Amino acid sequence: MKKVLQFSGVISAVLGIIALVLMMVTNAVVVKVGNAQVVTEGIVAIFGKTEKTLLGDLITKPSPLALIGWILALVGVLVVLCGVILPLLKVKGIKRFAGLMNVVAVVCLVLAGVFMFLVVPTFVSANGGEVSEYHHIGAGWVIAGILSIAAGAFAILPAAADFLAKKK
């Protein structure tokens, strides 16, 4: 167990980085139109897109929760990395601060994971559509959501172990 606790911050950071990459490179929303499927890439769901066409600009608005989830995942990964690096500095009193950072990282990563599962209704409503049974989330975003929540679980392990050790 001590080995897992020792590397839990690194594991959390790696899972969070993989979740961030999956959010940007995989399909976020898949819509069935007739016999075809229209796919919205993750980067478009997060940041939106403007295309120039012959009829004018085609604007795809981002999903508010996808953008917030991406920012939370990024902040969570950065906080976990700081939580991994700060204790290595051997500064007095920094260990307590690193524990607080782990709690912040857990909140950010778990919320980001939950927000990834809510991308479909927010994306469709942001672009003026109605959510139907033909809309579904892309597999990459499902995996990214699971990985983000798992990263949050790994980030809480050191703080939980310290808490349980103090209880005994």
Number of C-alpha atoms within 10 A of each C-alpha: 6 9 7 13 18 13 15 21 27 21 18 30 28 18 21 30 21 16 31 24 15 22 28 20 14 18 20 29 23 18 20 14 10 8 5 8 12 12 17 19 18 24 20 21 27 24 16 17 14 11 10 9 8 7 6 8 11 12 12 17 19 22 24 17 22 28 20 16 29 25 17 22 31 21 18 32 30 16 24 31 19 17 24 22 14 16 17 10 10 10 9 8 9 15 16 12 12 21 19 16 23 27 21 18 31 28 20 24 34 24 20 32 30 17 20 27 22 16 26 24 19 19 26 20 13 15 13 10 11 10 15 12 7 11 19 18 20 23 15 19 25 19 18 27 29 20 24 34 26 20 32 32 17 22 34 23 20 21 18 14 14 11 11 10 9 8 7 5
